[in-house]
Amino acid sequence: MQHQKLAQLAQTHEDLTRRLADPEVAVDPNRFRETHKALSEIESVVGLYREHQKAEGERADAQEMLKDLDDPEMREMIEEEARELEQKLEELAEQIRQELIPKDPNDARNVILEIRAGTGGDEATLFAAELFRMYSRYAEQQRWKVDILDISESEVGGVKEIDAIIEGKGAYSRLKFEGGVHRVQRVPQTESSGRIHTSAVTVAVLPEADEVEIDVAEKDLRVDRFCSSGPGGQGVNTTYSAVRLTHLPTGIVVSCQDERSQIKNKAKALRVLKSRLLQAEEEKAHAELTAERRKMVGSGDRSEKIRTYNFPQNRVTDHRIGLTLHQLPNVMEGTLDPVIDPLAQHFQALKLREDADGAR
């Protein structure tokens, strides 16, 4: 166990705790937020380290007592206590090891979710709507908030494309593996011959940018205002409340028409724009590494099929890890942990191997 690193973290925890109680920090929202964030990031591992130190002290006391103990009954009792402490120390050491694995800095962020119907026509739009419902149900189970930003519906009641913000603790850490092409195989309701069709939907999962990370100048924005629209004349807003932002330096375009207030729609659109700019910056910074990794394992972006939902066989298959589950109705109702947990474990194991290789 990395005792020196843990001791340094414990000292940092004490320093941050004192800083958080400083009146000057308390009245400065930015400093308070940064300090609280830094403290929360090490809270768990420092708590485990202190618990490990306490158990080590108790084990040392038990071993010391055994040296001069002649009473067989008392000796047996203390030996049992020492064995339990030994097991506890092993469990705590493993938990600490897991906590020390480098975290994705985006894990604590909210999510910008973008779903687009791909190949498959009307059937693809219907499945896009079902995927959005699946993620919404999962978010509801996690007590996250889902806020639709922009939606384009199809004539058959599906969704051509939909953008939303998912706000909640750990949203990105759980949903970040969902980005890619989701394929559906089933017999459409309009298919009279019973032939199975294959359609595709793309899902993008972006971490929401912090306000302080991305600065967008007004001079770099073109703001277009238009009337909100809805299917079949429903939900049409006759005022120019919908907003389309175009970021002139990059050409990125974001629309929002969810709110009846133009100001609120612009604010929401700006959140999405900043997240897309953050993603573009990160992709640029890691371009060489990404190019090298693509040679080995493929791009992993939305152009690649990551999962198939086979309705006739009641089967969900994640192609990245070869996972197959015969519980499709549960998954479509938002029971995603049986899919997400193995993915998280797989990519964590990859990260551990990469760190071990890098340390050699």
C-alpha positions as CSV (number, residue, x, y, z in Angstrom):
1,M,0.0,0.0,0.0
2,Q,1.2,3.5,-0.9
3,H,1.6,4.8,2.7
4,Q,3.5,8.0,1.8
5,K,1.0,9.0,-0.8
6,L,-1.9,8.3,1.6
7,A,-0.3,10.3,4.4
8,Q,0.1,13.2,2.0
9,L,-3.6,12.9,1.0
10,A,-4.6,12.9,4.7
11,Q,-2.6,16.1,5.3
12,T,-4.2,17.7,2.2
13,H,-7.6,16.7,3.5
14,E,-6.8,18.5,6.8
15,D,-5.6,21.6,5.0
16,L,-8.7,21.7,2.7
17,T,-11.0,21.3,5.7
18,R,-9.3,24.3,7.4
19,R,-9.5,26.3,4.2
20,L,-13.2,25.5,3.8
21,A,-13.8,27.0,7.3
22,D,-11.9,30.2,6.4
23,P,-14.4,33.1,6.3
24,E,-12.6,34.6,3.2
25,V,-13.1,31.3,1.3
26,A,-16.7,31.0,2.5
27,V,-17.7,34.4,1.0
28,D,-16.0,33.7,-2.4
29,P,-18.3,31.3,-4.4
30,N,-15.5,30.2,-6.8
31,R,-12.9,29.5,-4.1
32,F,-15.5,27.7,-1.9
33,R,-16.7,25.6,-4.9
34,E,-13.1,24.7,-5.9
35,T,-12.1,23.8,-2.3
36,H,-15.2,21.8,-1.7
37,K,-14.7,19.9,-5.0
38,A,-11.1,19.1,-4.1
39,L,-12.1,17.9,-0.6
40,S,-14.9,15.7,-1.9
41,E,-12.5,14.1,-4.4
42,I,-10.2,12.7,-1.6
43,E,-12.9,12.3,1.1
44,S,-13.5,8.6,0.5
45,V,-9.8,7.4,0.2
46,V,-8.7,9.4,3.3
47,G,-11.6,7.9,5.3
48,L,-10.5,4.4,4.3
49,Y,-6.9,5.2,5.1
50,R,-7.8,6.4,8.6
51,E,-9.9,3.3,9.1
52,H,-7.0,1.2,8.0
53,Q,-4.6,3.0,10.4
54,K,-7.1,2.4,13.3
55,A,-7.3,-1.3,12.4
56,E,-3.5,-1.5,12.3
57,G,-3.3,0.0,15.7
58,E,-5.9,-2.5,17.1
59,R,-4.0,-5.4,15.5
60,A,-0.7,-4.2,17.1
61,D,-2.4,-4.0,20.5
62,A,-3.8,-7.5,20.1
63,Q,-0.4,-9.0,19.1
64,E,1.2,-7.2,22.1
65,M,-1.4,-8.7,24.5
66,L,-0.7,-12.2,23.1
67,K,3.0,-12.0,24.1
68,D,2.3,-12.3,27.9
69,L,-1.1,-14.0,27.9
70,D,-1.3,-17.4,29.6
71,D,-5.1,-17.8,29.9
72,P,-6.1,-20.2,27.0
73,E,-9.7,-18.9,26.7
74,M,-8.6,-15.3,26.6
75,R,-5.8,-16.1,24.2
76,E,-8.2,-17.9,21.8
77,M,-10.6,-14.9,21.9
78,I,-7.8,-12.4,21.1
79,E,-6.4,-14.6,18.4
80,E,-9.8,-14.6,16.8
81,E,-10.0,-10.9,17.0
82,A,-6.5,-10.6,15.4
83,R,-7.7,-12.8,12.5
84,E,-10.7,-10.6,12.0
85,L,-8.6,-7.5,12.0
86,E,-6.2,-9.1,9.5
87,Q,-9.1,-9.8,7.1
88,K,-10.5,-6.3,7.6
89,L,-7.1,-4.8,6.8
90,E,-6.9,-6.8,3.6
91,E,-10.4,-5.6,2.6
92,L,-9.5,-2.0,3.4
93,A,-6.3,-2.2,1.4
94,E,-8.2,-3.5,-1.6
95,Q,-10.7,-0.7,-1.3
96,I,-7.9,1.9,-1.0
97,R,-6.2,0.4,-4.1
98,Q,-9.5,0.8,-6.0
99,E,-9.8,4.4,-4.8
100,L,-6.3,5.3,-5.9
101,I,-7.0,4.3,-9.5
102,P,-6.8,7.5,-11.5
103,K,-10.3,8.9,-12.0
104,D,-11.8,10.3,-15.1
105,P,-11.9,14.0,-14.4
106,N,-15.2,14.2,-16.1
107,D,-17.0,11.5,-14.0
108,A,-18.7,13.9,-11.7
109,R,-20.1,16.1,-14.5
110,N,-23.6,16.3,-15.9
111,V,-24.3,14.8,-19.3
112,I,-25.3,16.2,-22.6
113,L,-27.2,13.4,-24.3
114,E,-27.7,13.5,-28.1
115,I,-29.7,10.8,-29.9
116,R,-30.0,10.7,-33.7
117,A,-32.0,8.2,-35.9
118,G,-29.7,6.6,-38.4
119,T,-30.3,4.0,-41.1
120,G,-33.8,2.5,-41.1
121,G,-36.2,5.2,-41.8
122,D,-39.3,5.4,-39.6
123,E,-38.2,2.3,-37.6
124,A,-35.0,4.1,-36.7
125,T,-36.9,7.1,-35.4
126,L,-39.2,4.9,-33.3
127,F,-36.2,3.2,-31.8
128,A,-34.5,6.5,-31.1
129,A,-37.6,7.5,-29.1
130,E,-37.4,4.2,-27.2
131,L,-33.7,4.7,-26.4
132,F,-34.4,8.2,-25.0
133,R,-37.2,6.7,-22.9
134,M,-34.8,4.0,-21.7
135,Y,-32.2,6.5,-20.6
136,S,-34.9,8.7,-19.0
137,R,-36.2,5.7,-16.9
138,Y,-32.7,4.9,-15.8
139,A,-32.1,8.6,-14.9
140,E,-35.4,8.5,-12.9
141,Q,-34.1,5.4,-11.0
142,Q,-30.9,7.3,-10.2
143,R,-32.8,10.4,-9.1
144,W,-31.3,12.4,-11.9
145,K,-33.0,15.3,-13.7
146,V,-33.6,15.1,-17.4
147,D,-34.2,18.3,-19.3
148,I,-35.0,18.2,-23.1
149,L,-33.3,20.9,-25.0
150,D,-34.3,20.2,-28.6
151,I,-36.4,17.6,-30.4
152,S,-37.4,16.8,-33.9
153,E,-40.2,14.3,-34.1
154,S,-41.1,12.0,-37.0
155,E,-44.6,11.6,-38.5
156,V,-45.0,8.1,-37.0
157,G,-44.4,9.3,-33.4
158,G,-40.7,8.6,-33.3
159,V,-37.7,11.0,-32.9
160,K,-35.4,12.1,-35.7
161,E,-33.1,13.7,-33.2
162,I,-33.2,14.8,-29.5
163,D,-30.8,16.6,-27.3
164,A,-31.1,16.6,-23.5
165,I,-29.2,17.5,-20.3
166,I,-29.0,14.9,-17.6
167,E,-28.1,16.4,-14.2
168,G,-27.2,14.3,-11.2
169,K,-24.4,12.8,-9.2
170,G,-22.2,10.5,-11.2
171,A,-24.3,10.9,-14.4
172,Y,-21.3,10.9,-16.8
173,S,-19.4,8.2,-14.9
174,R,-22.4,5.8,-15.5
175,L,-23.4,6.9,-19.0
176,K,-20.1,7.6,-20.7
177,F,-19.9,4.1,-22.2
178,E,-23.2,4.6,-24.0
179,G,-21.8,6.6,-26.9
180,G,-21.8,4.9,-30.3
181,V,-24.1,3.1,-32.7
182,H,-27.0,1.2,-31.2
183,R,-28.5,-1.4,-33.6
184,V,-32.0,-2.8,-33.4
185,Q,-33.3,-6.0,-35.0
186,R,-37.0,-6.6,-35.0
187,V,-40.2,-6.9,-37.1
188,P,-41.6,-3.4,-37.6
189,Q,-45.4,-3.0,-37.1
190,T,-45.8,-2.0,-40.7
191,E,-44.1,-5.2,-42.0
192,S,-46.8,-7.5,-43.2
193,S,-44.5,-10.4,-44.2
194,G,-42.9,-10.7,-40.7
195,R,-39.4,-9.9,-42.0
196,I,-36.9,-8.7,-39.5
197,H,-35.4,-5.3,-40.2
198,T,-32.2,-3.8,-38.9
199,S,-32.0,-0.1,-38.0
200,A,-29.5,2.0,-36.3
201,V,-29.4,5.0,-33.9
202,T,-26.4,7.0,-32.9
203,V,-25.9,8.1,-29.3
204,A,-23.4,10.8,-28.1
205,V,-22.7,11.3,-24.4
206,L,-20.7,14.5,-23.6
207,P,-19.6,15.8,-20.2
208,E,-21.1,19.2,-19.5
209,A,-18.4,21.9,-19.5
210,D,-17.9,23.9,-16.3
211,E,-18.7,27.6,-16.6
212,V,-15.0,28.5,-15.8
213,E,-13.5,26.2,-18.4
214,I,-15.0,27.4,-21.7
215,D,-15.4,31.1,-22.4
216,V,-17.5,32.0,-25.4
217,A,-17.3,35.6,-26.5
218,E,-20.5,37.2,-27.8
219,K,-18.7,38.4,-30.9
220,D,-18.1,34.7,-31.8
221,L,-21.8,33.9,-31.8
222,R,-24.5,34.3,-34.3
223,V,-27.9,34.1,-32.6
224,D,-31.0,33.3,-34.7
225,R,-34.4,33.4,-33.3
226,F,-37.4,31.4,-34.6
227,C,-40.8,30.0,-33.7
228,S,-40.8,26.7,-31.8
229,S,-42.4,23.9,-33.8
230,G,-44.2,20.7,-32.9
231,P,-45.6,17.6,-34.7
232,G,-49.0,18.1,-36.3
233,G,-49.3,21.7,-35.2
234,Q,-49.1,20.7,-31.5
235,G,-46.8,22.7,-29.2
236,V,-46.2,25.4,-31.7
237,N,-45.1,28.7,-30.0
238,T,-46.1,31.7,-32.1
239,T,-43.5,33.9,-30.5
240,Y,-39.8,33.8,-31.6
241,S,-38.6,32.0,-28.4
242,A,-36.6,29.2,-30.0
243,V,-32.9,30.0,-30.3
244,R,-30.2,28.7,-32.7
245,L,-26.6,29.5,-31.8
246,T,-23.8,29.3,-34.4
247,H,-20.2,29.4,-33.1
248,L,-18.5,31.3,-35.9
249,P,-14.9,30.1,-35.3
250,T,-15.8,26.4,-35.3
251,G,-19.2,26.3,-37.2
252,I,-20.8,24.4,-34.4
253,V,-24.6,24.9,-34.4
254,V,-26.9,24.3,-31.4
255,S,-30.7,24.8,-31.2
256,C,-33.0,24.9,-28.2
257,Q,-36.8,25.4,-28.2
258,D,-37.9,23.6,-25.1
259,E,-38.6,26.7,-23.1
260,R,-41.1,29.5,-23.9
261,S,-38.6,32.0,-22.8
262,Q,-36.0,33.1,-25.4
263,I,-33.5,33.9,-22.6
264,K,-33.8,30.4,-21.1
265,N,-33.5,28.7,-24.5
266,K,-30.3,30.7,-25.2
267,A,-28.8,29.8,-21.8
268,K,-29.5,26.1,-22.4
269,A,-28.1,26.2,-25.9
270,L,-25.0,27.9,-24.5
271,R,-24.5,25.0,-22.1
272,V,-24.6,22.5,-24.9
273,L,-22.3,24.6,-27.1
274,K,-19.7,24.9,-24.3
275,S,-19.8,21.1,-23.8
276,R,-19.2,20.5,-27.5
277,L,-16.3,23.0,-27.5
278,L,-14.8,21.3,-24.5
279,Q,-15.1,17.9,-26.3
280,A,-13.4,19.4,-29.4
281,E,-10.6,20.8,-27.2
282,E,-10.0,17.4,-25.5
283,E,-10.1,15.6,-28.8
284,K,-7.5,18.0,-30.3
285,A,-5.3,17.6,-27.2
286,H,-5.4,13.8,-27.5
287,A,-5.3,13.6,-31.3
288,E,-2.0,11.8,-31.5
289,L,-2.9,9.3,-28.7
290,T,-6.3,8.7,-30.2
291,A,-4.8,8.1,-33.7
292,E,-2.4,5.5,-32.2
293,R,-5.1,3.8,-30.3
294,R,-7.4,3.6,-33.3
295,K,-4.7,1.5,-35.0
296,M,-5.0,-1.0,-32.3
297,V,-8.6,-1.1,-31.1
298,G,-10.6,1.1,-33.5
299,S,-12.0,4.6,-33.0
300,G,-14.7,3.7,-30.5
301,D,-16.7,6.7,-31.7
302,R,-20.3,6.9,-32.8
303,S,-19.4,5.4,-36.3
304,E,-18.9,2.0,-34.7
305,K,-21.6,-0.4,-33.6
306,I,-21.4,-0.9,-29.9
307,R,-24.7,-2.7,-29.0
308,T,-27.4,-4.8,-30.7
309,Y,-31.0,-5.1,-29.3
310,N,-32.5,-8.2,-30.9
311,F,-36.3,-8.3,-30.1
312,P,-37.2,-11.7,-31.5
313,Q,-34.5,-13.4,-29.4
314,N,-35.1,-11.1,-26.3
315,R,-31.3,-10.4,-26.5
316,V,-29.0,-7.4,-25.8
317,T,-25.4,-7.8,-26.9
318,D,-22.6,-5.4,-26.2
319,H,-20.0,-6.1,-28.8
320,R,-17.1,-4.3,-27.0
321,I,-17.0,-6.9,-24.2
322,G,-19.0,-9.8,-25.7
323,L,-21.7,-9.4,-23.1
324,T,-25.1,-11.0,-23.9
325,L,-28.2,-10.6,-21.7
326,H,-31.6,-12.2,-22.4
327,Q,-33.5,-9.6,-20.6
328,L,-34.3,-7.0,-23.3
329,P,-37.7,-5.8,-21.8
330,N,-36.0,-5.0,-18.5
331,V,-33.2,-3.1,-20.3
332,M,-35.6,-1.1,-22.3
333,E,-37.4,-0.2,-19.1
334,G,-34.2,1.4,-17.8
335,T,-32.6,-1.5,-15.9
336,L,-29.2,-0.6,-17.3
337,D,-26.9,-1.6,-14.4
338,P,-26.5,-5.2,-15.6
339,V,-25.1,-3.7,-18.8
340,I,-23.2,-0.7,-17.4
341,D,-21.5,-2.5,-14.5
342,P,-19.6,-5.0,-16.6
343,L,-18.5,-2.2,-19.0
344,A,-17.2,-0.1,-16.1
345,Q,-15.3,-3.1,-14.7
346,H,-13.9,-3.9,-18.1
347,F,-12.6,-0.4,-18.8
348,Q,-11.3,-0.1,-15.2
349,A,-9.3,-3.3,-15.7
350,L,-7.9,-1.9,-18.9
351,K,-6.9,1.3,-17.1
352,L,-5.2,-0.7,-14.4
353,R,-3.2,-2.7,-16.9
354,E,-2.2,0.5,-18.8
355,D,-1.0,2.1,-15.5
356,A,0.9,-1.0,-14.6
357,D,2.6,-1.1,-18.0
358,G,3.4,2.5,-17.8
359,A,5.0,2.1,-14.4
360,R,7.5,-0.5,-15.7
